[in-house]
């Protein structure tokens, strides 16, 4: 659950930090952040 919260916060920061981003950029960043969250789950065991 902690990893999900981190992912959600990063997505929110992205959306408010770059409101002019295209929908494609939003999807790419969400996917990259998803991979990051999976990496953190495997390596940090949170």
mmCIF file of the N, C-alpha and C atoms, coordinates in Angstrom:
data_MODEL
# 
_entry.id   MODEL 
# 
loop_
_atom_site.group_PDB 
_atom_site.id 
_atom_site.type_symbol 
_atom_site.label_atom_id 
_atom_site.label_alt_id 
_atom_site.label_comp_id 
_atom_site.label_asym_id 
_atom_site.label_entity_id 
_atom_site.label_seq_id 
_atom_site.pdbx_PDB_ins_code 
_atom_site.Cartn_x 
_atom_site.Cartn_y 
_atom_site.Cartn_z 
_atom_site.occupancy 
_atom_site.B_iso_or_equiv 
_atom_site.pdbx_formal_charge 
_atom_site.auth_seq_id 
_atom_site.auth_comp_id 
_atom_site.auth_asym_id 
_atom_site.auth_atom_id 
_atom_site.pdbx_PDB_model_num 
ATOM 1   N N  . UNK A 1 1  ? 0.818  -1.190 0.000   1.00 0.00 ? 1  UNK A N  1 
ATOM 2   C CA . UNK A 1 1  ? 0.000  0.000  0.000   1.00 0.00 ? 1  UNK A CA 1 
ATOM 3   C C  . UNK A 1 1  ? 0.865  1.258  0.000   1.00 0.00 ? 1  UNK A C  1 
ATOM 4   N N  . UNK A 1 2  ? 2.009  1.204  0.674   1.00 0.00 ? 2  UNK A N  1 
ATOM 5   C CA . UNK A 1 2  ? 2.885  2.366  0.715   1.00 0.00 ? 2  UNK A CA 1 
ATOM 6   C C  . UNK A 1 2  ? 3.417  2.705  -0.669  1.00 0.00 ? 2  UNK A C  1 
ATOM 7   N N  . UNK A 1 3  ? 3.738  1.672  -1.451  1.00 0.00 ? 3  UNK A N  1 
ATOM 8   C CA . UNK A 1 3  ? 4.248  1.899  -2.807  1.00 0.00 ? 3  UNK A CA 1 
ATOM 9   C C  . UNK A 1 3  ? 3.170  2.558  -3.660  1.00 0.00 ? 3  UNK A C  1 
ATOM 10  N N  . UNK A 1 4  ? 1.923  2.121  -3.502  1.00 0.00 ? 4  UNK A N  1 
ATOM 11  C CA . UNK A 1 4  ? 0.832  2.721  -4.263  1.00 0.00 ? 4  UNK A CA 1 
ATOM 12  C C  . UNK A 1 4  ? 0.691  4.197  -3.918  1.00 0.00 ? 4  UNK A C  1 
ATOM 13  N N  . UNK A 1 5  ? 0.805  4.528  -2.647  1.00 0.00 ? 5  UNK A N  1 
ATOM 14  C CA . UNK A 1 5  ? 0.686  5.921  -2.218  1.00 0.00 ? 5  UNK A CA 1 
ATOM 15  C C  . UNK A 1 5  ? 1.816  6.756  -2.826  1.00 0.00 ? 5  UNK A C  1 
ATOM 16  N N  . UNK A 1 6  ? 3.033  6.207  -2.833  1.00 0.00 ? 6  UNK A N  1 
ATOM 17  C CA . UNK A 1 6  ? 4.163  6.905  -3.461  1.00 0.00 ? 6  UNK A CA 1 
ATOM 18  C C  . UNK A 1 6  ? 3.886  7.122  -4.940  1.00 0.00 ? 6  UNK A C  1 
ATOM 19  N N  . UNK A 1 7  ? 3.405  6.068  -5.625  1.00 0.00 ? 7  UNK A N  1 
ATOM 20  C CA . UNK A 1 7  ? 3.084  6.174  -7.050  1.00 0.00 ? 7  UNK A CA 1 
ATOM 21  C C  . UNK A 1 7  ? 2.010  7.240  -7.276  1.00 0.00 ? 7  UNK A C  1 
ATOM 22  N N  . UNK A 1 8  ? 0.978  7.230  -6.449  1.00 0.00 ? 8  UNK A N  1 
ATOM 23  C CA . UNK A 1 8  ? -0.110 8.188  -6.596  1.00 0.00 ? 8  UNK A CA 1 
ATOM 24  C C  . UNK A 1 8  ? 0.380  9.620  -6.392  1.00 0.00 ? 8  UNK A C  1 
ATOM 25  N N  . UNK A 1 9  ? 1.205  9.832  -5.397  1.00 0.00 ? 9  UNK A N  1 
ATOM 26  C CA . UNK A 1 9  ? 1.753  11.171 -5.150  1.00 0.00 ? 9  UNK A CA 1 
ATOM 27  C C  . UNK A 1 9  ? 2.586  11.638 -6.335  1.00 0.00 ? 9  UNK A C  1 
ATOM 28  N N  . UNK A 1 10 ? 3.403  10.746 -6.889  1.00 0.00 ? 10 UNK A N  1 
ATOM 29  C CA . UNK A 1 10 ? 4.225  11.122 -8.045  1.00 0.00 ? 10 UNK A CA 1 
ATOM 30  C C  . UNK A 1 10 ? 3.370  11.442 -9.268  1.00 0.00 ? 10 UNK A C  1 
ATOM 31  N N  . UNK A 1 11 ? 2.302  10.686 -9.482  1.00 0.00 ? 11 UNK A N  1 
ATOM 32  C CA . UNK A 1 11 ? 1.400  10.976 -10.603 1.00 0.00 ? 11 UNK A CA 1 
ATOM 33  C C  . UNK A 1 11 ? 0.720  12.324 -10.408 1.00 0.00 ? 11 UNK A C  1 
ATOM 34  N N  . UNK A 1 12 ? 0.295  12.619 -9.188  1.00 0.00 ? 12 UNK A N  1 
ATOM 35  C CA . UNK A 1 12 ? -0.339 13.910 -8.898  1.00 0.00 ? 12 UNK A CA 1 
ATOM 36  C C  . UNK A 1 12 ? 0.649  15.051 -9.120  1.00 0.00 ? 12 UNK A C  1 
ATOM 37  N N  . UNK A 1 13 ? 1.882  14.866 -8.645  1.00 0.00 ? 13 UNK A N  1 
ATOM 38  C CA . UNK A 1 13 ? 2.905  15.893 -8.857  1.00 0.00 ? 13 UNK A CA 1 
ATOM 39  C C  . UNK A 1 13 ? 3.129  16.117 -10.351 1.00 0.00 ? 13 UNK A C  1 
ATOM 40  N N  . UNK A 1 14 ? 3.188  15.029 -11.109 1.00 0.00 ? 14 UNK A N  1 
ATOM 41  C CA . UNK A 1 14 ? 3.367  15.152 -12.562 1.00 0.00 ? 14 UNK A CA 1 
ATOM 42  C C  . UNK A 1 14 ? 2.215  15.937 -13.184 1.00 0.00 ? 14 UNK A C  1 
ATOM 43  N N  . UNK A 1 15 ? 0.987  15.592 -12.811 1.00 0.00 ? 15 UNK A N  1 
ATOM 44  C CA . UNK A 1 15 ? -0.180 16.241 -13.418 1.00 0.00 ? 15 UNK A CA 1 
ATOM 45  C C  . UNK A 1 15 ? -0.271 17.716 -13.069 1.00 0.00 ? 15 UNK A C  1 
ATOM 46  N N  . UNK A 1 16 ? 0.067  18.088 -11.846 1.00 0.00 ? 16 UNK A N  1 
ATOM 47  C CA . UNK A 1 16 ? 0.019  19.494 -11.465 1.00 0.00 ? 16 UNK A CA 1 
ATOM 48  C C  . UNK A 1 16 ? 1.277  20.243 -11.901 1.00 0.00 ? 16 UNK A C  1 
ATOM 49  N N  . UNK A 1 17 ? 2.392  19.550 -11.988 1.00 0.00 ? 17 UNK A N  1 
ATOM 50  C CA . UNK A 1 17 ? 3.642  20.185 -12.382 1.00 0.00 ? 17 UNK A CA 1 
ATOM 51  C C  . UNK A 1 17 ? 3.736  20.439 -13.874 1.00 0.00 ? 17 UNK A C  1 
ATOM 52  N N  . UNK A 1 18 ? 3.090  19.589 -14.660 1.00 0.00 ? 18 UNK A N  1 
ATOM 53  C CA . UNK A 1 18 ? 3.133  19.719 -16.118 1.00 0.00 ? 18 UNK A CA 1 
ATOM 54  C C  . UNK A 1 18 ? 1.717  19.636 -16.689 1.00 0.00 ? 18 UNK A C  1 
ATOM 55  N N  . UNK A 1 19 ? 0.886  20.640 -16.422 1.00 0.00 ? 19 UNK A N  1 
ATOM 56  C CA . UNK A 1 19 ? -0.499 20.588 -16.906 1.00 0.00 ? 19 UNK A CA 1 
ATOM 57  C C  . UNK A 1 19 ? -0.605 20.663 -18.431 1.00 0.00 ? 19 UNK A C  1 
ATOM 58  N N  . UNK A 1 20 ? 0.426  21.159 -19.090 1.00 0.00 ? 20 UNK A N  1 
ATOM 59  C CA . UNK A 1 20 ? 0.396  21.272 -20.548 1.00 0.00 ? 20 UNK A CA 1 
ATOM 60  C C  . UNK A 1 20 ? 0.803  19.977 -21.250 1.00 0.00 ? 20 UNK A C  1 
ATOM 61  N N  . UNK A 1 21 ? 1.114  18.935 -20.489 1.00 0.00 ? 21 UNK A N  1 
ATOM 62  C CA . UNK A 1 21 ? 1.539  17.660 -21.075 1.00 0.00 ? 21 UNK A CA 1 
ATOM 63  C C  . UNK A 1 21 ? 0.385  17.040 -21.868 1.00 0.00 ? 21 UNK A C  1 
ATOM 64  N N  . UNK A 1 22 ? 0.763  16.403 -22.960 1.00 0.00 ? 22 UNK A N  1 
ATOM 65  C CA . UNK A 1 22 ? -0.241 15.745 -23.789 1.00 0.00 ? 22 UNK A CA 1 
ATOM 66  C C  . UNK A 1 22 ? -0.703 14.447 -23.109 1.00 0.00 ? 22 UNK A C  1 
ATOM 67  N N  . UNK A 1 23 ? -1.850 13.923 -23.530 1.00 0.00 ? 23 UNK A N  1 
ATOM 68  C CA . UNK A 1 23 ? -2.315 12.650 -22.949 1.00 0.00 ? 23 UNK A CA 1 
ATOM 69  C C  . UNK A 1 23 ? -1.303 11.515 -23.142 1.00 0.00 ? 23 UNK A C  1 
ATOM 70  N N  . UNK A 1 24 ? -0.604 11.514 -24.260 1.00 0.00 ? 24 UNK A N  1 
ATOM 71  C CA . UNK A 1 24 ? 0.409  10.483 -24.497 1.00 0.00 ? 24 UNK A CA 1 
ATOM 72  C C  . UNK A 1 24 ? 1.531  10.586 -23.465 1.00 0.00 ? 24 UNK A C  1 
ATOM 73  N N  . UNK A 1 25 ? 1.960  11.791 -23.177 1.00 0.00 ? 25 UNK A N  1 
ATOM 74  C CA . UNK A 1 25 ? 3.005  11.990 -22.168 1.00 0.00 ? 25 UNK A CA 1 
ATOM 75  C C  . UNK A 1 25 ? 2.513  11.550 -20.790 1.00 0.00 ? 25 UNK A C  1 
ATOM 76  N N  . UNK A 1 26 ? 1.250  11.814 -20.484 1.00 0.00 ? 26 UNK A N  1 
ATOM 77  C CA . UNK A 1 26 ? 0.684  11.380 -19.213 1.00 0.00 ? 26 UNK A CA 1 
ATOM 78  C C  . UNK A 1 26 ? 0.720  9.853  -19.093 1.00 0.00 ? 26 UNK A C  1 
ATOM 79  N N  . UNK A 1 27 ? 0.351  9.175  -20.161 1.00 0.00 ? 27 UNK A N  1 
ATOM 80  C CA . UNK A 1 27 ? 0.351  7.709  -20.149 1.00 0.00 ? 27 UNK A CA 1 
ATOM 81  C C  . UNK A 1 27 ? 1.772  7.180  -20.008 1.00 0.00 ? 27 UNK A C  1 
ATOM 82  N N  . UNK A 1 28 ? 2.711  7.753  -20.747 1.00 0.00 ? 28 UNK A N  1 
ATOM 83  C CA . UNK A 1 28 ? 4.107  7.299  -20.673 1.00 0.00 ? 28 UNK A CA 1 
ATOM 84  C C  . UNK A 1 28 ? 4.656  7.467  -19.263 1.00 0.00 ? 28 UNK A C  1 
ATOM 85  N N  . UNK A 1 29 ? 4.406  8.600  -18.656 1.00 0.00 ? 29 UNK A N  1 
ATOM 86  C CA . UNK A 1 29 ? 4.897  8.843  -17.293 1.00 0.00 ? 29 UNK A CA 1 
ATOM 87  C C  . UNK A 1 29 ? 4.224  7.895  -16.301 1.00 0.00 ? 29 UNK A C  1 
ATOM 88  N N  . UNK A 1 30 ? 2.940  7.650  -16.448 1.00 0.00 ? 30 UNK A N  1 
ATOM 89  C CA . UNK A 1 30 ? 2.249  6.719  -15.554 1.00 0.00 ? 30 UNK A CA 1 
ATOM 90  C C  . UNK A 1 30 ? 2.826  5.313  -15.677 1.00 0.00 ? 30 UNK A C  1 
ATOM 91  N N  . UNK A 1 31 ? 3.147  4.892  -16.892 1.00 0.00 ? 31 UNK A N  1 
ATOM 92  C CA . UNK A 1 31 ? 3.744  3.564  -17.099 1.00 0.00 ? 31 UNK A CA 1 
ATOM 93  C C  . UNK A 1 31 ? 5.139  3.505  -16.489 1.00 0.00 ? 31 UNK A C  1 
ATOM 94  N N  . UNK A 1 32 ? 5.934  4.538  -16.697 1.00 0.00 ? 32 UNK A N  1 
ATOM 95  C CA . UNK A 1 32 ? 7.286  4.577  -16.119 1.00 0.00 ? 32 UNK A CA 1 
ATOM 96  C C  . UNK A 1 32 ? 7.197  4.545  -14.592 1.00 0.00 ? 32 UNK A C  1 
ATOM 97  N N  . UNK A 1 33 ? 6.286  5.307  -14.028 1.00 0.00 ? 33 UNK A N  1 
ATOM 98  C CA . UNK A 1 33 ? 6.123  5.298  -12.581 1.00 0.00 ? 33 UNK A CA 1 
ATOM 99  C C  . UNK A 1 33 ? 5.619  3.944  -12.084 1.00 0.00 ? 33 UNK A C  1 
ATOM 100 N N  . UNK A 1 34 ? 4.822  3.269  -12.885 1.00 0.00 ? 34 UNK A N  1 
ATOM 101 C CA . UNK A 1 34 ? 4.372  1.927  -12.527 1.00 0.00 ? 34 UNK A CA 1 
ATOM 102 C C  . UNK A 1 34 ? 5.547  0.953  -12.478 1.00 0.00 ? 34 UNK A C  1 
ATOM 103 N N  . UNK A 1 35 ? 6.436  1.034  -13.471 1.00 0.00 ? 35 UNK A N  1 
ATOM 104 C CA . UNK A 1 35 ? 7.630  0.194  -13.454 1.00 0.00 ? 35 UNK A CA 1 
ATOM 105 C C  . UNK A 1 35 ? 8.494  0.519  -12.236 1.00 0.00 ? 35 UNK A C  1 
ATOM 106 N N  . UNK A 1 36 ? 8.599  1.795  -11.914 1.00 0.00 ? 36 UNK A N  1 
ATOM 107 C CA . UNK A 1 36 ? 9.360  2.198  -10.731 1.00 0.00 ? 36 UNK A CA 1 
ATOM 108 C C  . UNK A 1 36 ? 8.738  1.614  -9.464  1.00 0.00 ? 36 UNK A C  1 
ATOM 109 N N  . UNK A 1 37 ? 7.416  1.639  -9.370  1.00 0.00 ? 37 UNK A N  1 
ATOM 110 C CA . UNK A 1 37 ? 6.770  1.093  -8.180  1.00 0.00 ? 37 UNK A CA 1 
ATOM 111 C C  . UNK A 1 37 ? 6.972  -0.417 -8.091  1.00 0.00 ? 37 UNK A C  1 
ATOM 112 N N  . UNK A 1 38 ? 6.934  -1.107 -9.223  1.00 0.00 ? 38 UNK A N  1 
ATOM 113 C CA . UNK A 1 38 ? 7.207  -2.551 -9.215  1.00 0.00 ? 38 UNK A CA 1 
ATOM 114 C C  . UNK A 1 38 ? 8.641  -2.832 -8.794  1.00 0.00 ? 38 UNK A C  1 
ATOM 115 N N  . UNK A 1 39 ? 9.572  -2.024 -9.251  1.00 0.00 ? 39 UNK A N  1 
ATOM 116 C CA . UNK A 1 39 ? 10.971 -2.169 -8.859  1.00 0.00 ? 39 UNK A CA 1 
ATOM 117 C C  . UNK A 1 39 ? 11.120 -1.982 -7.350  1.00 0.00 ? 39 UNK A C  1 
ATOM 118 N N  . UNK A 1 40 ? 10.452 -0.960 -6.819  1.00 0.00 ? 40 UNK A N  1 
ATOM 119 C CA . UNK A 1 40 ? 10.534 -0.694 -5.383  1.00 0.00 ? 40 UNK A CA 1 
ATOM 120 C C  . UNK A 1 40 ? 9.919  -1.842 -4.577  1.00 0.00 ? 40 UNK A C  1 
ATOM 121 N N  . UNK A 1 41 ? 8.819  -2.404 -5.061  1.00 0.00 ? 41 UNK A N  1 
ATOM 122 C CA . UNK A 1 41 ? 8.176  -3.529 -4.364  1.00 0.00 ? 41 UNK A CA 1 
ATOM 123 C C  . UNK A 1 41 ? 9.139  -4.713 -4.260  1.00 0.00 ? 41 UNK A C  1 
ATOM 124 N N  . UNK A 1 42 ? 9.837  -4.997 -5.350  1.00 0.00 ? 42 UNK A N  1 
ATOM 125 C CA . UNK A 1 42 ? 10.731 -6.154 -5.372  1.00 0.00 ? 42 UNK A CA 1 
ATOM 126 C C  . UNK A 1 42 ? 11.997 -5.929 -4.537  1.00 0.00 ? 42 UNK A C  1 
ATOM 127 N N  . UNK A 1 43 ? 12.504 -4.724 -4.539  1.00 0.00 ? 43 UNK A N  1 
ATOM 128 C CA . UNK A 1 43 ? 13.808 -4.478 -3.926  1.00 0.00 ? 43 UNK A CA 1 
ATOM 129 C C  . UNK A 1 43 ? 13.742 -3.929 -2.507  1.00 0.00 ? 43 UNK A C  1 
ATOM 130 N N  . UNK A 1 44 ? 12.658 -3.260 -2.152  1.00 0.00 ? 44 UNK A N  1 
ATOM 131 C CA . UNK A 1 44 ? 12.577 -2.667 -0.819  1.00 0.00 ? 44 UNK A CA 1 
ATOM 132 C C  . UNK A 1 44 ? 11.731 -3.511 0.137   1.00 0.00 ? 44 UNK A C  1 
ATOM 133 N N  . UNK A 1 45 ? 10.922 -4.381 -0.402  1.00 0.00 ? 45 UNK A N  1 
ATOM 134 C CA . UNK A 1 45 ? 10.043 -5.240 0.411   1.00 0.00 ? 45 UNK A CA 1 
ATOM 135 C C  . UNK A 1 45 ? 9.204  -4.427 1.389   1.00 0.00 ? 45 UNK A C  1 
ATOM 136 N N  . UNK A 1 46 ? 8.612  -3.343 0.874   1.00 0.00 ? 46 UNK A N  1 
ATOM 137 C CA . UNK A 1 46 ? 7.745  -2.491 1.703   1.00 0.00 ? 46 UNK A CA 1 
ATOM 138 C C  . UNK A 1 46 ? 6.349  -3.059 1.697   1.00 0.00 ? 46 UNK A C  1 
# 
